[in-house]
């Protein structure tokens, strides 16, 4: 998975190379295990006339036809695996990743901002759902990134992108972002499921802390607890200004647009993987390598740079050596600069000073292979990184101030590159103490 694995191992002094290799090996193996193809293989089985999904039995005999739909960063990999389990009558997958499928059609979509191609692909999904009858079964593959990929907005693409960008740049939570998305959409917040009489079984990879189904990919097959009033409150909270968007939200409050469904009786939602599973795998791999390993948290939140410093300090004072410390979650960045980067690289950049001369290697990586507006997935640093930055005349504080963590790590040659990983369960941090 890690394209520049060897370079990252060698890009430090001898003291840290073995430890870097171990940290990157743990990450690489976790990403492989969490790939959508492998997760489906692990959690979805056929037993006679039934489909078993993480212990839940779905009897296939009552259904005349079986369709497959999917949207998200892991959906193409998941679909490839599902095609090896069941023969589908038809299907549509919307993914940024190009995977060869058999009977199911793959539409390439843009992420993180939706494109006209995303809308056209979503319209094909809508057509399929409307054609399905009550004696048909639709299996839906949902993962993070689905909010952008499954897109049929009530506003123009330009206005949708504008509001999403304003909210993300101001550090809103994913729950807040997706609350607004639901109420600017024809398909999110359970509205997709409402379009069909068919039974829907959604197989979900969670990318949100706590696994709230209604917010994962903006909950297209989940009843929605949020309202137009909630969306307006969020827009006001972050000072978002956009006339077209505000008109739609206010029309919803007035009852001119139907509220998202609060109850759905044709859907079963099943989560098969999340950040807890990824961290569990990391711990098991570390222990197999002979380390003492501990998962500190799977609900990491807060400002990325603050969390980076806090984690580095925790590792420094942790009383046991030859230890792997693991965390997972999703931090935020309040963007004030004009640089490139993301929360994972900013987290590691902020930790470098703390790590100076310490016998510690630290990495943070987005499990989807994408960190913010950069081509990197994350970054790695160790006790020599601060000195190396000084030798290269790189001012850490200036790069932090400009939110330019990617440029920093690109010059340091410590940015982690994976490309699309076929999964998305938020971010994982691995700290190895020599």
Secondary structure, DSSP 8 states (H G I E B T S, - for coil): --TTHHHHHHSS-HHHHHHHHHHHHHHHHHHHHTSHHHHHHHHEEEETTEEEETTEEEE-TT-SEEEEEEESTTHHHHHHHHHTT---SEEEEEESS----SSSEEEE---SS--HHHHHHHHHHHHHHHH--TTEEEEEEE-TTHHHHS--BSS-HHHHHHHHHHHHHTT--HHHHHHHHHTTBSSTTTTTGGG-SSEEEEEEE--STT--TTTGGG-TTS-----HHHHHHHHHHTT---HHHHHHHHHHHTTSS----S--SSEEEEEEE-HHHHHHHHHHHHHHTT-EEEEEEEEE-SBHHHHHHHHHHHHHH-S-SSEEEEEEE--B----S-----HHHHHHHHHHHHHTT-SEEEEEEETTS-BTTBS-SEEEEETTHHHHHHHTT--HHHHHHTT-HHHHHHHHT-EE-----S----EEEEEEE-
